[in-house]
Amino acid sequence: MSQTEEFVKIVEAAKESKGVIFVTGKPGSGKSKVLREAAEDKKWDYVDCRLLISEEFLAVPKEERNEKAPAMMGEALASYNSEVILLDRLQTLFVPVFNLDVASLLKELGQKFVLVAAWPGYVKDGMLCYDKFDGTESIRIPQDGFTIWNVD
């Protein structure tokens, strides 16, 4: 069974309960490739997270963005009209000026959609970890409540 076929089985099983699946793996392991192949095969929507940052979102005062993001981004995701939404370039949402609690945002959106996100970091000690190469960002999200699937 190919990695894409294995991945599709995991996502299909998640459709009933909705939620968020993180696809993890080392840089260059094929996370994005698996997402794109599954999107093509299953007609799921492949979304670059940069598209979720609209001018309307940026017009919201920084201190209100975290509160308003689930509704605004949920509306954007609903426009795709797909049963599964595959998110790439998740690190876009980590930018400090956006003032987002990414874990809470995804958990809330995961109640409405089956979301699959390519995680740009690694998993260690029960935490999803992301460290920007220049040391300016370090994100740690407990993996509790999320499904993790690793690309070899």
PyMOL commands that set and color helices and strands:
alter all, ss='L'
color gray80, all
select helices_A, chain A and resi 3-14+31-42+49-52+55-59+62-78+90-94+96-98+102-109
alter helices_A, ss='H'
color red, helices_A
select strands_A, chain A and resi 19-24+45-48+84-88+114-118+122-124+127-131+138-142+147-150
alter strands_A, ss='S'
color yellow, strands_A
deselect
rebuild
show_as cartoon
